[in-house]
Amino acid sequence: MWPILMAVLRRNAVYITLPIAGVVGFIGYNLERILSDRHTPYNKSIQENRAERLAEEELTNPTHVDKLRLNVNILERNLPPSLQPKS
């Protein structure tokens, strides 16, 4: 009896697994929809955050431009010890 049943299942495996997979997928989809929190909070976009940050930086002190000041000569920054000036 078992060999005959296994032969029938092996021959018709494609026709058996598709409906089972569909039922399992349908049940899982509905369970996830019921159990999960579907509310996604609003977050500002990266462009909006950047625009606000730049506007705040301009309002604080427009004359203070720390990014453009260079206190060290760029060629002296990474000198090897043998070429550093002796103090």
PDB file of N, CA, C and O in Angstrom, chain B, residues numbered from 101:
ATOM      1  N   MET B 101       0.818  -1.193   0.000  1.00  0.00           N
ATOM      2  CA  MET B 101       0.000   0.000   0.000  1.00  0.00           C
ATOM      3  C   MET B 101       0.863   1.259   0.000  1.00  0.00           C
ATOM      4  O   MET B 101       0.620   2.183  -0.775  1.00  0.00           O
ATOM      5  N   TRP B 102       1.890   1.292   0.887  1.00  0.00           N
ATOM      6  CA  TRP B 102       2.755   2.470   0.964  1.00  0.00           C
ATOM      7  C   TRP B 102       3.537   2.701  -0.335  1.00  0.00           C
ATOM      8  O   TRP B 102       3.649   3.844  -0.778  1.00  0.00           O
ATOM      9  N   PRO B 103       4.072   1.665  -0.945  1.00  0.00           N
ATOM     10  CA  PRO B 103       4.790   1.919  -2.206  1.00  0.00           C
ATOM     11  C   PRO B 103       3.896   2.491  -3.297  1.00  0.00           C
ATOM     12  O   PRO B 103       4.335   3.330  -4.082  1.00  0.00           O
ATOM     13  N   ILE B 104       2.660   2.048  -3.352  1.00  0.00           N
ATOM     14  CA  ILE B 104       1.734   2.561  -4.361  1.00  0.00           C
ATOM     15  C   ILE B 104       1.409   4.025  -4.076  1.00  0.00           C
ATOM     16  O   ILE B 104       1.384   4.844  -4.994  1.00  0.00           O
ATOM     17  N   LEU B 105       1.160   4.359  -2.803  1.00  0.00           N
ATOM     18  CA  LEU B 105       0.852   5.735  -2.413  1.00  0.00           C
ATOM     19  C   LEU B 105       2.045   6.664  -2.696  1.00  0.00           C
ATOM     20  O   LEU B 105       1.863   7.777  -3.188  1.00  0.00           O
ATOM     21  N   MET B 106       3.247   6.207  -2.387  1.00  0.00           N
ATOM     22  CA  MET B 106       4.441   7.015  -2.633  1.00  0.00           C
ATOM     23  C   MET B 106       4.674   7.220  -4.133  1.00  0.00           C
ATOM     24  O   MET B 106       5.112   8.292  -4.549  1.00  0.00           O
ATOM     25  N   ALA B 107       4.386   6.207  -4.941  1.00  0.00           N
ATOM     26  CA  ALA B 107       4.539   6.339  -6.389  1.00  0.00           C
ATOM     27  C   ALA B 107       3.552   7.355  -6.949  1.00  0.00           C
ATOM     28  O   ALA B 107       3.907   8.137  -7.830  1.00  0.00           O
ATOM     29  N   VAL B 108       2.331   7.354  -6.456  1.00  0.00           N
ATOM     30  CA  VAL B 108       1.322   8.319  -6.908  1.00  0.00           C
ATOM     31  C   VAL B 108       1.719   9.729  -6.485  1.00  0.00           C
ATOM     32  O   VAL B 108       1.605  10.672  -7.268  1.00  0.00           O
ATOM     33  N   LEU B 109       2.183   9.871  -5.247  1.00  0.00           N
ATOM     34  CA  LEU B 109       2.614  11.192  -4.776  1.00  0.00           C
ATOM     35  C   LEU B 109       3.834  11.692  -5.556  1.00  0.00           C
ATOM     36  O   LEU B 109       3.917  12.877  -5.876  1.00  0.00           O
ATOM     37  N   ARG B 110       4.769  10.809  -5.860  1.00  0.00           N
ATOM     38  CA  ARG B 110       5.963  11.195  -6.608  1.00  0.00           C
ATOM     39  C   ARG B 110       5.594  11.629  -8.021  1.00  0.00           C
ATOM     40  O   ARG B 110       6.154  12.595  -8.539  1.00  0.00           O
ATOM     41  N   ARG B 111       4.676  10.940  -8.632  1.00  0.00           N
ATOM     42  CA  ARG B 111       4.286  11.248  -9.999  1.00  0.00           C
ATOM     43  C   ARG B 111       3.500  12.561 -10.063  1.00  0.00           C
ATOM     44  O   ARG B 111       3.618  13.301 -11.040  1.00  0.00           O
ATOM     45  N   ASN B 112       2.709  12.853  -9.045  1.00  0.00           N
ATOM     46  CA  ASN B 112       1.847  14.037  -9.053  1.00  0.00           C
ATOM     47  C   ASN B 112       2.328  15.099  -8.056  1.00  0.00           C
ATOM     48  O   ASN B 112       1.513  15.863  -7.539  1.00  0.00           O
ATOM     49  N   ALA B 113       3.610  15.159  -7.784  1.00  0.00           N
ATOM     50  CA  ALA B 113       4.134  16.085  -6.777  1.00  0.00           C
ATOM     51  C   ALA B 113       3.881  17.545  -7.152  1.00  0.00           C
ATOM     52  O   ALA B 113       3.589  18.368  -6.284  1.00  0.00           O
ATOM     53  N   VAL B 114       3.991  17.862  -8.422  1.00  0.00           N
ATOM     54  CA  VAL B 114       3.782  19.244  -8.858  1.00  0.00           C
ATOM     55  C   VAL B 114       2.346  19.674  -8.613  1.00  0.00           C
ATOM     56  O   VAL B 114       2.097  20.798  -8.177  1.00  0.00           O
ATOM     57  N   TYR B 115       1.419  18.803  -8.888  1.00  0.00           N
ATOM     58  CA  TYR B 115       0.007  19.146  -8.732  1.00  0.00           C
ATOM     59  C   TYR B 115      -0.418  19.173  -7.269  1.00  0.00           C
ATOM     60  O   TYR B 115      -1.437  19.775  -6.931  1.00  0.00           O
ATOM     61  N   ILE B 116       0.347  18.533  -6.406  1.00  0.00           N
ATOM     62  CA  ILE B 116      -0.001  18.493  -4.982  1.00  0.00           C
ATOM     63  C   ILE B 116       0.622  19.675  -4.243  1.00  0.00           C
ATOM     64  O   ILE B 116      -0.020  20.279  -3.384  1.00  0.00           O
ATOM     65  N   THR B 117       1.856  20.003  -4.569  1.00  0.00           N
ATOM     66  CA  THR B 117       2.552  21.042  -3.810  1.00  0.00           C
ATOM     67  C   THR B 117       2.068  22.449  -4.123  1.00  0.00           C
ATOM     68  O   THR B 117       2.100  23.303  -3.236  1.00  0.00           O
ATOM     69  N   LEU B 118       1.628  22.726  -5.323  1.00  0.00           N
ATOM     70  CA  LEU B 118       1.175  24.067  -5.666  1.00  0.00           C
ATOM     71  C   LEU B 118      -0.033  24.498  -4.833  1.00  0.00           C
ATOM     72  O   LEU B 118       0.010  25.590  -4.267  1.00  0.00           O
ATOM     73  N   PRO B 119      -1.100  23.718  -4.722  1.00  0.00           N
ATOM     74  CA  PRO B 119      -2.216  24.160  -3.877  1.00  0.00           C
ATOM     75  C   PRO B 119      -1.834  24.270  -2.400  1.00  0.00           C
ATOM     76  O   PRO B 119      -2.316  25.160  -1.700  1.00  0.00           O
ATOM     77  N   ILE B 120      -0.973  23.370  -1.927  1.00  0.00           N
ATOM     78  CA  ILE B 120      -0.555  23.435  -0.521  1.00  0.00           C
ATOM     79  C   ILE B 120       0.242  24.716  -0.282  1.00  0.00           C
ATOM     80  O   ILE B 120       0.032  25.394   0.725  1.00  0.00           O
ATOM     81  N   ALA B 121       1.151  25.054  -1.193  1.00  0.00           N
ATOM     82  CA  ALA B 121       1.933  26.286  -1.053  1.00  0.00           C
ATOM     83  C   ALA B 121       1.030  27.512  -1.123  1.00  0.00           C
ATOM     84  O   ALA B 121       1.264  28.483  -0.404  1.00  0.00           O
ATOM     85  N   GLY B 122       0.017  27.490  -1.963  1.00  0.00           N
ATOM     86  CA  GLY B 122      -0.917  28.608  -2.045  1.00  0.00           C
ATOM     87  C   GLY B 122      -1.695  28.802  -0.763  1.00  0.00           C
ATOM     88  O   GLY B 122      -1.883  29.933  -0.314  1.00  0.00           O
ATOM     89  N   VAL B 123      -2.152  27.704  -0.163  1.00  0.00           N
ATOM     90  CA  VAL B 123      -2.913  27.798   1.090  1.00  0.00           C
ATOM     91  C   VAL B 123      -2.020  28.298   2.220  1.00  0.00           C
ATOM     92  O   VAL B 123      -2.426  29.161   2.999  1.00  0.00           O
ATOM     93  N   VAL B 124      -0.807  27.760   2.311  1.00  0.00           N
ATOM     94  CA  VAL B 124       0.114  28.202   3.364  1.00  0.00           C
ATOM     95  C   VAL B 124       0.464  29.678   3.179  1.00  0.00           C
ATOM     96  O   VAL B 124       0.521  30.420   4.160  1.00  0.00           O
ATOM     97  N   GLY B 125       0.697  30.113   1.955  1.00  0.00           N
ATOM     98  CA  GLY B 125       1.005  31.512   1.695  1.00  0.00           C
ATOM     99  C   GLY B 125      -0.157  32.423   2.025  1.00  0.00           C
ATOM    100  O   GLY B 125       0.053  33.501   2.582  1.00  0.00           O
ATOM    101  N   PHE B 126      -1.374  32.024   1.699  1.00  0.00           N
ATOM    102  CA  PHE B 126      -2.558  32.828   1.995  1.00  0.00           C
ATOM    103  C   PHE B 126      -2.750  32.978   3.494  1.00  0.00           C
ATOM    104  O   PHE B 126      -3.034  34.072   3.983  1.00  0.00           O
ATOM    105  N   ILE B 127      -2.594  31.871   4.228  1.00  0.00           N
ATOM    106  CA  ILE B 127      -2.745  31.925   5.687  1.00  0.00           C
ATOM    107  C   ILE B 127      -1.645  32.794   6.302  1.00  0.00           C
ATOM    108  O   ILE B 127      -1.925  33.602   7.188  1.00  0.00           O
ATOM    109  N   GLY B 128      -0.412  32.642   5.849  1.00  0.00           N
ATOM    110  CA  GLY B 128       0.682  33.448   6.377  1.00  0.00           C
ATOM    111  C   GLY B 128       0.517  34.925   6.079  1.00  0.00           C
ATOM    112  O   GLY B 128       0.806  35.763   6.934  1.00  0.00           O
ATOM    113  N   TYR B 129       0.063  35.258   4.895  1.00  0.00           N
ATOM    114  CA  TYR B 129      -0.161  36.658   4.522  1.00  0.00           C
ATOM    115  C   TYR B 129      -1.214  37.289   5.423  1.00  0.00           C
ATOM    116  O   TYR B 129      -1.025  38.403   5.911  1.00  0.00           O
ATOM    117  N   ASN B 130      -2.315  36.592   5.646  1.00  0.00           N
ATOM    118  CA  ASN B 130      -3.380  37.142   6.481  1.00  0.00           C
ATOM    119  C   ASN B 130      -2.969  37.213   7.947  1.00  0.00           C
ATOM    120  O   ASN B 130      -3.334  38.165   8.637  1.00  0.00           O
ATOM    121  N   LEU B 131      -2.217  36.226   8.441  1.00  0.00           N
ATOM    122  CA  LEU B 131      -1.733  36.291   9.822  1.00  0.00           C
ATOM    123  C   LEU B 131      -0.787  37.478  10.005  1.00  0.00           C
ATOM    124  O   LEU B 131      -0.871  38.185  11.009  1.00  0.00           O
ATOM    125  N   GLU B 132       0.090  37.697   9.069  1.00  0.00           N
ATOM    126  CA  GLU B 132       1.012  38.825   9.172  1.00  0.00           C
ATOM    127  C   GLU B 132       0.264  40.150   9.116  1.00  0.00           C
ATOM    128  O   GLU B 132       0.622  41.092   9.824  1.00  0.00           O
ATOM    129  N   ARG B 133      -0.755  40.231   8.295  1.00  0.00           N
ATOM    130  CA  ARG B 133      -1.536  41.459   8.206  1.00  0.00           C
ATOM    131  C   ARG B 133      -2.280  41.736   9.512  1.00  0.00           C
ATOM    132  O   ARG B 133      -2.419  42.892   9.912  1.00  0.00           O
ATOM    133  N   ILE B 134      -2.757  40.689  10.175  1.00  0.00           N
ATOM    134  CA  ILE B 134      -3.493  40.866  11.431  1.00  0.00           C
ATOM    135  C   ILE B 134      -2.544  41.206  12.577  1.00  0.00           C
ATOM    136  O   ILE B 134      -2.850  42.079  13.390  1.00  0.00           O
ATOM    137  N   LEU B 135      -1.408  40.538  12.652  1.00  0.00           N
ATOM    138  CA  LEU B 135      -0.528  40.667  13.807  1.00  0.00           C
ATOM    139  C   LEU B 135       0.447  41.838  13.728  1.00  0.00           C
ATOM    140  O   LEU B 135       0.890  42.325  14.768  1.00  0.00           O
ATOM    141  N   SER B 136       0.789  42.296  12.550  1.00  0.00           N
ATOM    142  CA  SER B 136       1.824  43.322  12.448  1.00  0.00           C
ATOM    143  C   SER B 136       1.229  44.713  12.561  1.00  0.00           C
ATOM    144  O   SER B 136       0.039  44.935  12.335  1.00  0.00           O
ATOM    145  N   ASP B 137       2.115  45.648  12.924  1.00  0.00           N
ATOM    146  CA  ASP B 137       1.723  47.049  13.009  1.00  0.00           C
ATOM    147  C   ASP B 137       1.977  47.678  11.646  1.00  0.00           C
ATOM    148  O   ASP B 137       3.125  47.780  11.213  1.00  0.00           O
ATOM    149  N   ARG B 138       0.934  48.093  10.981  1.00  0.00           N
ATOM    150  CA  ARG B 138       1.077  48.601   9.624  1.00  0.00           C
ATOM    151  C   ARG B 138       1.308  50.103   9.597  1.00  0.00           C
ATOM    152  O   ARG B 138       1.463  50.671   8.516  1.00  0.00           O
ATOM    153  N   HIS B 139       1.337  50.761  10.741  1.00  0.00           N
ATOM    154  CA  HIS B 139       1.540  52.207  10.780  1.00  0.00           C
ATOM    155  C   HIS B 139       3.024  52.532  10.669  1.00  0.00           C
ATOM    156  O   HIS B 139       3.824  52.088  11.492  1.00  0.00           O
ATOM    157  N   THR B 140       3.384  53.293   9.672  1.00  0.00           N
ATOM    158  CA  THR B 140       4.765  53.734   9.489  1.00  0.00           C
ATOM    159  C   THR B 140       4.829  55.212   9.838  1.00  0.00           C
ATOM    160  O   THR B 140       4.151  56.019   9.202  1.00  0.00           O
ATOM    161  N   PRO B 141       5.628  55.588  10.833  1.00  0.00           N
ATOM    162  CA  PRO B 141       5.687  57.001  11.208  1.00  0.00           C
ATOM    163  C   PRO B 141       6.340  57.839  10.118  1.00  0.00           C
ATOM    164  O   PRO B 141       7.179  57.354   9.359  1.00  0.00           O
ATOM    165  N   TYR B 142       5.947  59.088  10.055  1.00  0.00           N
ATOM    166  CA  TYR B 142       6.474  59.994   9.039  1.00  0.00           C
ATOM    167  C   TYR B 142       7.873  60.442   9.438  1.00  0.00           C
ATOM    168  O   TYR B 142       8.095  60.871  10.570  1.00  0.00           O
ATOM    169  N   ASN B 143       8.796  60.342   8.524  1.00  0.00           N
ATOM    170  CA  ASN B 143      10.153  60.852   8.697  1.00  0.00           C
ATOM    171  C   ASN B 143      10.438  61.835   7.575  1.00  0.00           C
ATOM    172  O   ASN B 143      10.046  61.625   6.427  1.00  0.00           O
ATOM    173  N   LYS B 144      11.126  62.908   7.927  1.00  0.00           N
ATOM    174  CA  LYS B 144      11.489  63.875   6.901  1.00  0.00           C
ATOM    175  C   LYS B 144      12.509  63.253   5.960  1.00  0.00           C
ATOM    176  O   LYS B 144      13.276  62.370   6.345  1.00  0.00           O
ATOM    177  N   SER B 145      12.503  63.721   4.734  1.00  0.00           N
ATOM    178  CA  SER B 145      13.457  63.199   3.766  1.00  0.00           C
ATOM    179  C   SER B 145      14.850  63.749   4.067  1.00  0.00           C
ATOM    180  O   SER B 145      14.998  64.708   4.824  1.00  0.00           O
ATOM    181  N   ILE B 146      15.842  63.146   3.483  1.00  0.00           N
ATOM    182  CA  ILE B 146      17.223  63.571   3.693  1.00  0.00           C
ATOM    183  C   ILE B 146      17.430  64.979   3.148  1.00  0.00           C
ATOM    184  O   ILE B 146      18.169  65.767   3.737  1.00  0.00           O
ATOM    185  N   GLN B 147      16.793  65.297   2.043  1.00  0.00           N
ATOM    186  CA  GLN B 147      16.930  66.631   1.467  1.00  0.00           C
ATOM    187  C   GLN B 147      16.327  67.685   2.386  1.00  0.00           C
ATOM    188  O   GLN B 147      16.899  68.765   2.531  1.00  0.00           O
ATOM    189  N   GLU B 148      15.180  67.396   3.015  1.00  0.00           N
ATOM    190  CA  GLU B 148      14.566  68.346   3.933  1.00  0.00           C
ATOM    191  C   GLU B 148      15.436  68.556   5.164  1.00  0.00           C
ATOM    192  O   GLU B 148      15.611  69.689   5.613  1.00  0.00           O
ATOM    193  N   ASN B 149      15.984  67.473   5.714  1.00  0.00           N
ATOM    194  CA  ASN B 149      16.870  67.608   6.867  1.00  0.00           C
ATOM    195  C   ASN B 149      18.100  68.430   6.522  1.00  0.00           C
ATOM    196  O   ASN B 149      18.518  69.271   7.317  1.00  0.00           O
ATOM    197  N   ARG B 150      18.682  68.208   5.361  1.00  0.00           N
ATOM    198  CA  ARG B 150      19.873  68.946   4.957  1.00  0.00           C
ATOM    199  C   ARG B 150      19.550  70.417   4.757  1.00  0.00           C
ATOM    200  O   ARG B 150      20.324  71.281   5.171  1.00  0.00           O
ATOM    201  N   ALA B 151      18.416  70.716   4.127  1.00  0.00           N
ATOM    202  CA  ALA B 151      18.038  72.108   3.903  1.00  0.00           C
ATOM    203  C   ALA B 151      17.820  72.840   5.232  1.00  0.00           C
ATOM    204  O   ALA B 151      18.237  73.988   5.381  1.00  0.00           O
ATOM    205  N   GLU B 152      17.172  72.185   6.189  1.00  0.00           N
ATOM    206  CA  GLU B 152      16.972  72.806   7.498  1.00  0.00           C
ATOM    207  C   GLU B 152      18.296  73.027   8.222  1.00  0.00           C
ATOM    208  O   GLU B 152      18.503  74.076   8.832  1.00  0.00           O
ATOM    209  N   ARG B 153      19.193  72.044   8.158  1.00  0.00           N
ATOM    210  CA  ARG B 153      20.481  72.171   8.824  1.00  0.00           C
ATOM    211  C   ARG B 153      21.297  73.306   8.222  1.00  0.00           C
ATOM    212  O   ARG B 153      21.921  74.072   8.957  1.00  0.00           O
ATOM    213  N   LEU B 154      21.304  73.428   6.895  1.00  0.00           N
ATOM    214  CA  LEU B 154      22.038  74.507   6.251  1.00  0.00           C
ATOM    215  C   LEU B 154      21.426  75.862   6.562  1.00  0.00           C
ATOM    216  O   LEU B 154      22.149  76.845   6.724  1.00  0.00           O
ATOM    217  N   ALA B 155      20.112  75.924   6.648  1.00  0.00           N
ATOM    218  CA  ALA B 155      19.457  77.184   6.987  1.00  0.00           C
ATOM    219  C   ALA B 155      19.794  77.594   8.419  1.00  0.00           C
ATOM    220  O   ALA B 155      20.021  78.775   8.681  1.00  0.00           O
ATOM    221  N   GLU B 156      19.831  76.643   9.346  1.00  0.00           N
ATOM    222  CA  GLU B 156      20.201  76.958  10.728  1.00  0.00           C
ATOM    223  C   GLU B 156      21.648  77.417  10.825  1.00  0.00           C
ATOM    224  O   GLU B 156      21.960  78.320  11.602  1.00  0.00           O
ATOM    225  N   GLU B 157      22.529  76.808  10.050  1.00  0.00           N
ATOM    226  CA  GLU B 157      23.934  77.222  10.069  1.00  0.00           C
ATOM    227  C   GLU B 157      24.097  78.637   9.528  1.00  0.00           C
ATOM    228  O   GLU B 157      24.924  79.398  10.030  1.00  0.00           O
ATOM    229  N   GLU B 158      23.328  78.994   8.522  1.00  0.00           N
ATOM    230  CA  GLU B 158      23.415  80.345   7.975  1.00  0.00           C
ATOM    231  C   GLU B 158      22.847  81.373   8.933  1.00  0.00           C
ATOM    232  O   GLU B 158      23.338  82.501   8.981  1.00  0.00           O
ATOM    233  N   LEU B 159      21.827  81.015   9.694  1.00  0.00           N
ATOM    234  CA  LEU B 159      21.216  81.964  10.618  1.00  0.00           C
ATOM    235  C   LEU B 159      22.068  82.204  11.858  1.00  0.00           C
ATOM    236  O   LEU B 159      21.993  83.284  12.445  1.00  0.00           O
ATOM    237  N   THR B 160      22.855  81.256  12.264  1.00  0.00           N
ATOM    238  CA  THR B 160      23.620  81.422  13.493  1.00  0.00           C
ATOM    239  C   THR B 160      24.670  82.517  13.342  1.00  0.00           C
ATOM    240  O   THR B 160      24.631  83.493  14.091  1.00  0.00           O
ATOM    241  N   ASN B 161      25.588  82.397  12.420  1.00  0.00           N
ATOM    242  CA  ASN B 161      26.618  83.401  12.212  1.00  0.00           C
ATOM    243  C   ASN B 161      27.138  83.271  10.782  1.00  0.00           C
ATOM    244  O   ASN B 161      27.984  82.420  10.508  1.00  0.00           O
ATOM    245  N   PRO B 162      26.645  84.098   9.878  1.00  0.00           N
ATOM    246  CA  PRO B 162      27.056  83.935   8.484  1.00  0.00           C
ATOM    247  C   PRO B 162      28.505  84.343   8.213  1.00  0.00           C
ATOM    248  O   PRO B 162      29.057  83.979   7.175  1.00  0.00           O
ATOM    249  N   THR B 163      29.133  85.095   9.129  1.00  0.00           N
ATOM    250  CA  THR B 163      30.519  85.507   8.886  1.00  0.00           C
ATOM    251  C   THR B 163      31.516  84.448   9.329  1.00  0.00           C
ATOM    252  O   THR B 163      32.667  84.466   8.894  1.00  0.00           O
ATOM    253  N   HIS B 164      31.100  83.540  10.171  1.00  0.00           N
ATOM    254  CA  HIS B 164      32.002  82.504  10.671  1.00  0.00           C
ATOM    255  C   HIS B 164      31.995  81.322   9.696  1.00  0.00           C
ATOM    256  O   HIS B 164      31.052  80.531   9.652  1.00  0.00           O
ATOM    257  N   VAL B 165      33.067  81.232   8.923  1.00  0.00           N
ATOM    258  CA  VAL B 165      33.178  80.154   7.947  1.00  0.00           C
ATOM    259  C   VAL B 165      34.375  79.317   8.366  1.00  0.00           C
ATOM    260  O   VAL B 165      35.507  79.570   7.953  1.00  0.00           O
ATOM    261  N   ASP B 166      34.104  78.322   9.188  1.00  0.00           N
ATOM    262  CA  ASP B 166      35.183  77.503   9.726  1.00  0.00           C
ATOM    263  C   ASP B 166      35.700  76.505   8.706  1.00  0.00           C
ATOM    264  O   ASP B 166      36.839  76.047   8.805  1.00  0.00           O
ATOM    265  N   LYS B 167      34.883  76.168   7.736  1.00  0.00           N
ATOM    266  CA  LYS B 167      35.264  75.145   6.777  1.00  0.00           C
ATOM    267  C   LYS B 167      36.358  75.623   5.817  1.00  0.00           C
ATOM    268  O   LYS B 167      37.117  74.806   5.295  1.00  0.00           O
ATOM    269  N   LEU B 168      36.445  76.930   5.580  1.00  0.00           N
ATOM    270  CA  LEU B 168      37.380  77.438   4.602  1.00  0.00           C
ATOM    271  C   LEU B 168      38.706  77.871   5.215  1.00  0.00           C
ATOM    272  O   LEU B 168      39.669  78.121   4.490  1.00  0.00           O
ATOM    273  N   ARG B 169      38.765  77.962   6.507  1.00  0.00           N
ATOM    274  CA  ARG B 169      40.009  78.380   7.152  1.00  0.00           C
ATOM    275  C   ARG B 169      40.980  77.215   7.189  1.00  0.00           C
ATOM    276  O   ARG B 169      40.609  76.090   7.524  1.00  0.00           O
ATOM    277  N   LEU B 170      42.214  77.494   6.843  1.00  0.00           N
ATOM    278  CA  LEU B 170      43.248  76.473   6.853  1.00  0.00           C
ATOM    279  C   LEU B 170      44.397  76.993   7.702  1.00  0.00           C
ATOM    280  O   LEU B 170      45.099  77.926   7.313  1.00  0.00           O
ATOM    281  N   ASN B 171      44.579  76.381   8.863  1.00  0.00           N
ATOM    282  CA  ASN B 171      45.572  76.861   9.803  1.00  0.00           C
ATOM    283  C   ASN B 171      46.957  76.286   9.540  1.00  0.00           C
ATOM    284  O   ASN B 171      47.950  76.866   9.978  1.00  0.00           O
ATOM    285  N   VAL B 172      47.046  75.183   8.850  1.00  0.00           N
ATOM    286  CA  VAL B 172      48.317  74.520   8.608  1.00  0.00           C
ATOM    287  C   VAL B 172      48.531  74.444   7.106  1.00  0.00           C
ATOM    288  O   VAL B 172      47.591  74.228   6.340  1.00  0.00           O
ATOM    289  N   ASN B 173      49.765  74.621   6.700  1.00  0.00           N
ATOM    290  CA  ASN B 173      50.093  74.462   5.291  1.00  0.00           C
ATOM    291  C   ASN B 173      49.831  73.003   4.901  1.00  0.00           C
ATOM    292  O   ASN B 173      50.244  72.081   5.604  1.00  0.00           O
ATOM    293  N   ILE B 174      49.165  72.813   3.814  1.00  0.00           N
ATOM    294  CA  ILE B 174      48.768  71.466   3.418  1.00  0.00           C
ATOM    295  C   ILE B 174      49.971  70.595   3.107  1.00  0.00           C
ATOM    296  O   ILE B 174      49.903  69.375   3.258  1.00  0.00           O
ATOM    297  N   LEU B 175      51.077  71.200   2.673  1.00  0.00           N
ATOM    298  CA  LEU B 175      52.264  70.426   2.358  1.00  0.00           C
ATOM    299  C   LEU B 175      53.036  70.017   3.610  1.00  0.00           C
ATOM    300  O   LEU B 175      53.840  69.085   3.563  1.00  0.00           O
ATOM    301  N   GLU B 176      52.802  70.698   4.718  1.00  0.00           N
ATOM    302  CA  GLU B 176      53.506  70.379   5.958  1.00  0.00           C
ATOM    303  C   GLU B 176      52.707  69.443   6.861  1.00  0.00           C
ATOM    304  O   GLU B 176      53.198  69.050   7.919  1.00  0.00           O
ATOM    305  N   ARG B 177      51.547  69.097   6.484  1.00  0.00           N
ATOM    306  CA  ARG B 177      50.682  68.325   7.360  1.00  0.00           C
ATOM    307  C   ARG B 177      51.194  66.897   7.565  1.00  0.00           C
ATOM    308  O   ARG B 177      51.192  66.409   8.695  1.00  0.00           O
ATOM    309  N   ASN B 178      51.624  66.230   6.524  1.00  0.00           N
ATOM    310  CA  ASN B 178      52.038  64.838   6.617  1.00  0.00           C
ATOM    311  C   ASN B 178      53.514  64.662   6.293  1.00  0.00           C
ATOM    312  O   ASN B 178      53.885  63.818   5.476  1.00  0.00           O
ATOM    313  N   LEU B 179      54.329  65.443   6.922  1.00  0.00           N
ATOM    314  CA  LEU B 179      55.764  65.325   6.685  1.00  0.00           C
ATOM    315  C   LEU B 179      56.339  64.163   7.465  1.00  0.00           C
ATOM    316  O   LEU B 179      55.918  63.907   8.593  1.00  0.00           O
ATOM    317  N   PRO B 180      57.292  63.456   6.887  1.00  0.00           N
ATOM    318  CA  PRO B 180      57.973  62.404   7.662  1.00  0.00           C
ATOM    319  C   PRO B 180      58.861  63.056   8.730  1.00  0.00           C
ATOM    320  O   PRO B 180      59.227  64.225   8.603  1.00  0.00           O
ATOM    321  N   PRO B 181      59.201  62.313   9.764  1.00  0.00           N
ATOM    322  CA  PRO B 181      59.979  62.895  10.863  1.00  0.00           C
ATOM    323  C   PRO B 181      61.318  63.487  10.416  1.00  0.00           C
ATOM    324  O   PRO B 181      61.806  64.433  11.034  1.00  0.00           O
ATOM    325  N   SER B 182      61.902  62.959   9.383  1.00  0.00           N
ATOM    326  CA  SER B 182      63.203  63.479   8.952  1.00  0.00           C
ATOM    327  C   SER B 182      63.101  64.858   8.309  1.00  0.00           C
ATOM    328  O   SER B 182      64.086  65.596   8.269  1.00  0.00           O
ATOM    329  N   LEU B 183      61.920  65.213   7.806  1.00  0.00           N
ATOM    330  CA  LEU B 183      61.760  66.509   7.147  1.00  0.00           C
ATOM    331  C   LEU B 183      61.056  67.532   8.009  1.00  0.00           C
ATOM    332  O   LEU B 183      60.892  68.669   7.566  1.00  0.00           O
ATOM    333  N   GLN B 184      60.632  67.198   9.207  1.00  0.00           N
ATOM    334  CA  GLN B 184      59.947  68.155  10.070  1.00  0.00           C
ATOM    335  C   GLN B 184      60.934  69.209  10.568  1.00  0.00           C
ATOM    336  O   GLN B 184      62.092  68.900  10.849  1.00  0.00           O
ATOM    337  N   PRO B 185      60.471  70.446  10.675  1.00  0.00           N
ATOM    338  CA  PRO B 185      61.373  71.489  11.154  1.00  0.00           C
ATOM    339  C   PRO B 185      61.748  71.268  12.617  1.00  0.00           C
ATOM    340  O   PRO B 185      60.920  70.830  13.417  1.00  0.00           O
ATOM    341  N   LYS B 186      62.994  71.571  12.962  1.00  0.00           N
ATOM    342  CA  LYS B 186      63.459  71.385  14.338  1.00  0.00           C
ATOM    343  C   LYS B 186      63.166  72.639  15.128  1.00  0.00           C
ATOM    344  O   LYS B 186      63.450  73.754  14.690  1.00  0.00           O
ATOM    345  N   SER B 187      62.598  72.438  16.291  1.00  0.00           N
ATOM    346  CA  SER B 187      62.267  73.598  17.091  1.00  0.00           C
ATOM    347  C   SER B 187      63.176  73.805  18.260  1.00  0.00           C
ATOM    348  O   SER B 187      62.998  74.759  19.018  1.00  0.00           O
TER     349      SER B 187
END
